[in-house]
Amino acid sequence: MTEKKLLKRIVIDPKIMLGKPVIKGTRLTVEIIVEKIAYGETMEEIKKDYPFLKEDDIRAAVLYAAKRLAHEEVYAA
């Protein structure tokens, strides 16, 4: 799946979860998915917790997070 198609799976709407990025058609935030991955959960475990998710939804969340981080300013300590 292309980057553009993956990113279309993420939506930001001020009326849904206070405008946090979510998987389209759900109230599941990118933040929750990325955090679960950070704690070592597999795609299969995440899909078990959220059976409505597709693998591409999880990939989209990770890609979205990476793209957002790529545009952050970095300051020297």
LINLIN-V268051 format. One record per residue. SS is DSSP state (@ for helix, = for strand, . for the rest). Layout:
[[SS] [SS]]
This chain:
[[.] [.] [@] [@] [@] [@] [@] [.] [.] [=] [=] [.] [.] [.] [.] [.] [@] [@] [@] [.] [.] [=] [=] [.] [.] [.] [.] [.] [=] [@] [@] [@] [@] [@] [@] [@] [@] [@] [.] [.] [.] [.] [@] [@] [@] [@] [@] [@] [@] [.] [.] [.] [.] [.] [@] [@] [@] [@] [@] [@] [@] [@] [@] [@] [@] [@] [@] [@] [@] [@] [.] [.] [.] [.] [.] [.] [.]]
